[in-house]
């Protein structure tokens, strides 16, 4: 049986480049080089038919370990809770007040980038504390 070696996470959004650049800042990802024959992504974008310009953008883990994130423009806005979300692991191995301090510090950094804090889920004896947040288009994610 073959195993899957790589995967990509795709986000539906209104402004692909804006959302991609937000997630670059959150995760330390980078924008990959433009396709061969183009000096910049703007040059590539201008080569597309008008209806396709600005319709997609991507970012990648510079170490090559994490999945590629792909952002595609869709006409409809977000209406309900997403069924898939990212957990940004900032408190791994931490418990109690030390974990809460790490979550709060990262929350403050991300709020400055345009994210929104939704609620703190406190440790309950089974799960450690985490912070539910939204990205710049309202997609939920957790600081874990």
C-alpha positions as CSV (number, residue, x, y, z in Angstrom):
1,X,0.0,0.0,0.0
2,X,1.4,3.4,-1.0
3,X,1.7,6.1,1.6
4,X,1.0,9.8,1.0
5,X,4.2,11.8,1.1
6,X,2.9,15.4,0.8
7,X,-0.3,17.3,1.1
8,X,-1.5,20.8,0.6
9,X,-4.0,22.7,2.7
10,X,-6.4,24.8,0.6
11,X,-8.3,27.9,1.9
12,X,-11.3,29.4,0.1
13,X,-11.2,33.1,0.6
14,X,-12.0,36.5,-0.9
15,X,-8.4,37.9,-1.1
16,X,-5.9,35.1,-1.6
17,X,-2.7,37.1,-1.5
18,X,-3.7,39.1,1.6
19,X,-4.7,35.9,3.5
20,X,-1.6,34.0,2.3
21,X,0.7,36.8,3.5
22,X,-1.1,36.7,6.9
23,X,-0.4,33.0,7.3
24,X,3.2,33.5,6.2
25,X,3.5,35.8,9.2
26,X,1.7,33.4,11.6
27,X,3.7,30.3,10.6
28,X,7.0,31.7,9.4
29,X,6.2,30.6,5.9
30,X,7.4,32.3,2.7
31,X,6.1,33.0,-0.7
32,X,7.7,30.6,-3.2
33,X,9.5,32.0,-6.3
34,X,7.4,33.0,-9.2
35,X,7.0,30.5,-12.2
36,X,9.9,30.3,-14.6
37,X,9.9,33.2,-17.1
38,X,8.4,35.7,-14.6
39,X,10.5,38.1,-12.5
40,X,7.6,38.5,-9.9
41,X,4.3,37.1,-9.0
42,X,2.7,40.4,-10.1
43,X,4.2,39.8,-13.6
44,X,2.8,36.3,-13.6
45,X,-0.6,37.6,-12.4
46,X,-0.8,40.2,-15.2
47,X,-0.2,37.4,-17.7
48,X,-3.5,35.7,-16.7
49,X,-6.9,36.4,-18.2
50,X,-8.6,39.3,-16.3
51,X,-11.0,36.9,-14.6
52,X,-8.2,34.9,-13.2
53,X,-5.9,37.7,-12.0
54,X,-5.6,37.7,-8.2
55,X,-7.5,34.4,-7.9
56,X,-4.9,32.3,-6.1
57,X,-1.8,32.6,-4.0
58,X,0.4,30.2,-2.0
59,X,3.0,30.0,0.7
60,X,5.4,27.3,1.8
61,X,7.4,26.2,4.7
62,X,11.0,27.4,4.0
63,X,12.3,24.2,5.6
64,X,10.2,22.0,3.3
65,X,8.7,20.1,6.2
66,X,5.2,21.7,6.6
67,X,2.5,21.5,4.0
68,X,2.1,24.0,1.2
69,X,-0.8,26.4,1.9
70,X,-2.9,27.4,-1.1
71,X,-5.5,30.2,-1.1
72,X,-8.1,30.4,-3.8
73,X,-10.7,33.1,-4.4
74,X,-14.3,32.0,-4.2
75,X,-17.4,34.2,-4.8
76,X,-19.2,33.4,-1.6
77,X,-18.3,34.6,1.8
78,X,-17.8,32.5,4.9
79,X,-21.2,31.7,6.4
80,X,-20.7,29.0,9.1
81,X,-18.0,27.5,11.1
82,X,-15.3,25.9,9.0
83,X,-15.2,22.1,9.3
84,X,-11.4,22.0,9.2
85,X,-9.1,24.4,11.0
86,X,-5.4,24.7,11.8
87,X,-4.0,24.3,15.3
88,X,-0.9,26.5,15.6
89,X,1.2,24.7,18.2
90,X,2.8,27.3,20.5
91,X,2.2,25.7,23.9
92,X,3.5,22.2,23.2
93,X,4.8,20.7,26.4
94,X,3.7,23.6,28.5
95,X,1.0,23.4,31.2
96,X,-0.8,25.8,33.6
97,X,0.2,29.4,33.8
98,X,3.3,28.9,31.6
99,X,1.1,27.5,28.8
100,X,-1.4,30.4,29.2
101,X,1.4,32.9,29.0
102,X,2.7,31.4,25.8
103,X,-0.8,31.4,24.3
104,X,-1.5,35.0,25.3
105,X,1.9,36.2,23.9
106,X,1.2,34.6,20.5
107,X,-2.4,35.8,20.6
108,X,-1.2,39.4,21.0
109,X,1.3,39.1,18.1
110,X,-1.4,37.7,15.8
111,X,-4.0,40.3,16.8
112,X,-1.5,42.9,15.8
113,X,-1.4,41.2,12.3
114,X,-5.2,41.3,12.0
115,X,-6.4,38.1,13.7
116,X,-9.3,38.2,16.2
117,X,-9.4,36.5,19.6
118,X,-12.6,34.5,20.0
119,X,-12.3,32.7,23.3
120,X,-10.0,30.9,25.7
121,X,-10.8,27.3,26.3
122,X,-9.3,26.5,29.8
123,X,-7.7,23.2,30.7
124,X,-10.4,20.7,31.8
125,X,-8.5,17.7,33.1
126,X,-8.5,16.0,29.7
127,X,-7.3,18.8,27.3
128,X,-4.8,21.6,28.0
129,X,-5.9,25.2,27.5
130,X,-6.1,26.6,24.0
131,X,-7.2,29.9,22.4
132,X,-9.8,30.0,19.6
133,X,-9.0,32.7,17.1
134,X,-10.0,33.9,13.6
135,X,-7.8,34.9,10.7
136,X,-8.3,38.1,8.8
137,X,-11.2,36.6,6.9
138,X,-12.9,35.0,9.8
139,X,-11.6,31.4,9.4
140,X,-11.2,29.8,12.8
141,X,-7.9,28.4,14.1
142,X,-6.6,27.5,17.5
143,X,-3.5,28.4,19.4
144,X,-2.7,25.1,21.0
